Amino acid sequence: MNIFEAIIIAIVEGLTEFLPVSSTGHMIITEKILGVPDNDFTKLFTVGIQLGAILAVVVLYWKKFIDFKSWHFYLKLLVAVIPALVLGFIFSDKIDSLLESSLTVAISMIAGGIILLFIDNVFKTPTIETEEKIGFPKAFIIGLWQCIAMIPGVSRSAASIIGGMQQSLTRKLAAEFSFFLAVPTMAAATGYKMLKGYKTLNAEHIKLLAIGNVVAFIVALLAIKFFISFLQKHGFKLFGYYRIIGGIILLILVLTGIIKG
């Protein structure tokens, strides 16, 4: 992987991490198109640059994250992240193997897109408009929904937002809680991967990770602001169509052998 490839992949991560389109799926596709070697560092880089995206959430919502008097907020995130921590640890090797499957990504993108076309009509009567009204049981259930995104192509953002809407959160609050939940979830996943792979890193790897995180941070800042505004005005349909079209294109590329399945 060279600097140009690292920057492109980081831009894709920043753009897609908080949109309901699957950042992992997009990075896998981008890496295959660019011809980036499918080695241990590439996998580590894909996870490692999520730290930049995490920081974007903390910066944008810094008042929420540094309000140490609001212990309920931190406890809710802890409760919500437990399912991902447990299942992620148990199925770590299986998840890694799925990351290599472009066919899985294509099918997940299409299926997720179909769901997004109708999701606005399914949950029409939200009753929870502020984070303070999210109870611990609801936080835990949203965390369970998030675990569906362990399947590449599903989208952690989409799964947790749909989980929030299923628990009667407004679209805006469901999206914001999904952002909040991303911080401990992605920090844990990234920390675990980095801890396992840091011994294999050299100076060039560290430089690429640093550049990738900076780029992902800047792009994610812009993407989050765009998404909240767009979601309030237009809902999920456009993202649904995008996922379906992208998934079909990827499926064709896999079935024709242009991209390895």
C-alpha positions, 0 to 999 in steps of 0.5 A: 500500500502506498500513500495515494492508496492510503488516502483514497481508502481513508476518504472512503472510510470517512465518507461512509463510516456514519452513513448507512451504506457500509464503510467496511464494504466500501473499503473492501471494494476500493482496495480490490479496485486499487489492487491493494494487496490483501495482507495483514497490514491492509486488514489492520489499516482498514480497522486502524483508520476508524480511530480518526472517524471516532475522533470526529464524533467526539469533536462534534459532540464534545459537550456530550462526551465531556459532561462527566456529571451525566454518568447515565450517558456513559453507562448507557453506552457501556450497556449498549456496547456489551453485545458487540464486545462479547460477540465480536470476541467470540466470532473474531476469526469468523468475522475476519474470514467474512471480510474477504468475501466480496459476494457477502458484501454484495448480497448484504448491500442489496438486502440492506438497501431494500430494507432502507427503502421501506424503513421510514414507513415502518416506524412512523410514530417515534416517542423519544426525542432526547437521549435522556429518555433512552432507558438501559433496556432500549440501549441494550437492544440497540446494541444487539441490533448493531451486532448485525453489522458484523456481517460485512456490507450490512453497515453498523450505522444502518443497523444501530439506527434501525435499532434505535427507530425500532425502539421509538427514537426519532430519526435524528436521535437514532442517528446521533445515538448510533454515532455515540455508540460508535465511539466505544464500539470502534475504539474497542475493535480498533484497540483489539486489532492494533494490540494483536498486530502492532508488533508487525508494524514498521515505520512505513506502516505507522506513517500510512496509519497516521495519514489515514487517520487524519484524512478519515477524521477530516472527511468524517466531520463533514460527512456527519454534518451532511448526514444529519441534515439530509436524514431529517429532510429526506429520510433513508430512501436515497441510501437504499437505492444507492446500496441496491445499485452498488450491490448489483454492480459488485455482484456482477463484477464478482459473478463475471470474475472481475473481482474475486468473490 
